[in-house]
């Protein structure tokens, strides 16, 4: 051909590819209201939770310490009252919904075609979505923390706490965001455009119902820490450095598992 | 070097073959018109090239490298089915996302450049969902043009466009191949439009490539004929046959093939007492070639 020119194709490194994909995801995250809405939701949840502690009726008196709005006293997988359940772990439920909408829009708009046309390596998509989702959930954890402190102050409950344990609890929950994000990304890779199903499934898994059910059968066993919900519960107000390590191991292990499975699925299955 | 080379590509959906051992060769720098009926496998082929669909078997190479090569694929731009934009975001934001995705350095400059090519400079701030169909198609092209693509894959880009839009799209495609050295694979049903720009054609039927031909070859092989209506068509037919003309009855009257001098033909018929009602010179074009191939009889 007359107008044919000599072309050179530079092979982009993994980091160059990931930088591009992450750049798009962060741009989208910060330029759409979705992220900010969910940050606000995460900040409001503790206020709603604390209303139960301040009010009358069955839920009244479920907290004895303001920090219980943020994490449970001890790692109880069997739930006996809402006070043991309603804490920062709820971020992971709402985080699942956010991730489903975020990834679902990729597929519904058709933008995913642009991404997969220019990114031959499909693991880029999985890793990028996991990292961005984890970042969003970490941010939600922090807005929950701020909301929780304000709500705790409003309840008039004491703030007495072992600072080290509290930091370990927060750090543990922040670390768990990565594992949850990879699970939710994987679910959304399976259901793609049908993000209604993804939202429902993320909600069920985020509430920890399967682990709570397992706990009802096997008792309050530390073995349940192998699950994301189990380790999330383990990051409680009596947490220590070991708890952080358990969270790190669990979160990282599941992140690797879901990223590998998600990438394999993307390679083997049609994009849409 | 060929921009696209496909050998034995097969793709099925729930046991139904969309592509059946398809072969395709798109030379570098070509505007390759990909033609076929609805459901013949055009979009499936394009989606396989872009990595959206996983082929059952077969080999796809782009510029001599496997289509899974990250370096080559980073230089592929595509508009398949729709522009693939976020409806609530502005045209500019959508282009910015693609520019970031491609790791472009001068993003604003690149966006400005592609918007100028598709004549959309004044609509950058418009929300994508508020754009007309023609504008959306042009934005899709702009998305595909970002980052100096070596290969553009465009699926029905002129569908739904008005005459002006089609002309504009034609100008854009010719411009990017001439000035940017891009190879274009374009599928379309509007053969008249395709004929004006394509340098090569590929005709696909039921998942198989039935013919690949260069436009120049088609031009050199294309037949010229004269259609005419006379007072007595039967007599005119006999008269022309008697002097060795290749003639046949057709819908529009008589067709006389390989006529170089229409004036002599008219003079001969008039001398023989025939009154000529209508006389027109034709060249068998892409549409007739395509129809004849589809019906199993080749026109040339």
Interface residues (C-beta under 8 A of the other chain):
Chain A: X1 X2 X3 X4 X5 X7 X9 X10 X11 X12 X16 X17 X19 X20 X21 X23 X24 X27 X28 X31 X32 X105 X109 X110 X111 X112 X113 X114 X115 X116 X117 X118 X119 X120 X121 X122 X267 X268 X269 X270 X271 X272
Chain B: X1 X27 X28 X29 X30 X47 X50 X51 X52 X53 X54 X63 X65 X67 X68 X69 X70 X71 X72 X73 X74 X75 X76 X77 X78 X80 X81 X82 X83 X84 X85 X86 X87 X88 X89 X93 X96 X97 X98 X100 X101 X102 X103 X143 X150 X153 X177 X178 X181 X183 X199
